[in-house]
């Protein structure tokens, strides 16, 4: 049984929403600090992989404070990007970010649960998810919901942590997840527990081939991935038929 199947979805939803609401004020700073600023480049590569065009409507699911949505808007002038998250304090930080970048008119905010999107079938051209599917109460149900709202021929890009396999990087990364990330993250966030939770979900998350298989099970075609930074993260791509 997968770890996410052992959790009560109702409790997961409320706990994750409350956790991200608490860490919202320092979320961006910690993303950059704990990734050694590599997260900016990872998001740019994910936005490039989406290959959105002018006139497209793109859903950035689990959009948080809007960094990936902003990267998509910059990579695709003329596209409309809907930044969707269910933690209101995170979205509040996205709006001024879009305004400062001059893309506020085509970056919209949507407060909604990724497992029950208030969008019609086949209503968006593309979907991005950056470091968010791990936090869905049921990731596989989330993939099916993404498949539902994507138009035929639409493209999904999932930017998510993976598992480095190098003889040096792999043990160092496990050490980082078990010790450094939880301690530094919780200390900087001024809260006990959030970054320990994030470290555990990263460590338990499947590798890139396994995640690709689950995307196929959800009905996606042409599934592939690209490993970044020695396999610490992966950019997954998939299409609707």
Residue, then its C-alpha position, 0 to 999 in steps of 0.5 A: x500500500x502506498x503511503x498516501x493511501x494510508x492517510x485520511x484525505x480529510x485530515x491531510x487536506x486540513x493539515x496541509x492547508x494549515x501548514x502552508x498558511x503558517x509558513x507563507x510569510x517565509x516560503x519564498x525565502x526558504x525555497x531559495x535558501x534550502x535549494x541553494x537558489x537552484x529552484x529558480x532554474x528548475x522552474x524556468x526549465x519546467x515553464x520551458x517544457x510546457x511550451x505554452x503559446x499566446x492565447x493558451x490558458x494554463x493552470x498552475x496547480x498547487x501554485x502557492x506564491x506564484x513563482x512557477x506561474x510567473x515563470x510560465x507567464x514570462x516564457x509564454x507572452x500572451x498566455x493566461x495563467x491561472x495560479x490555483x492553490x487552496x491556502x489563501x495566505x500563499x495566494x495573497x503573496x502571488x498577486x503583488x509578485x505578478x503586478x511587480x513583474x508586469x503580468x498581473x493582467x494575465x495571471x489570475x488567482x483561483x483558490x480551490x482544492x486540486x482534487x475538486x477543481x471548479x473548472x469544466x472538462x477540457x477547459x485548459x491548454x496546459x497544466x503545471x505543478x511545481x512541488x505540489x503533487x506530493x501534498x495532495x491528499x490523493x495524488x492519483x486522484x489529482x492526476x485524474x482531475x488534471x486529465x479531466x480539465x486538460x483539452x485534447x492534445x493538452x500538455x502537463x508538466x510536473x516539477x517534483x523531487x526525485x531520487x538521485x542515484x549517484x554513489x556520492x550524491x545519494x547518501x549526501x542527499x539522504x543526510x540532507x533530508x533527514x537532518x539539515x532540511x528539517x532543522x534549518x527549515x523549521x528554525x527559519x520558518x519559526x514553526x515546528x514540524x512543517x519542514x520535517x513533514x516536507x522532508x518525509x514526503x520527499x523521501x517517500x516520493x517515488x522515483x521518476x519511472x514510477x511516477x511516470x507509470x502513475x501518470x499513464x495509469x491516470x490516462x496520460x500519453x507520451x509520458x517522459x521525464x528529464x532529471x535535473x541536478x543529478x536526479x534531485x528533481x525531475x521535470x515530467x511531461x505528458x499529453x492528453x490524447 
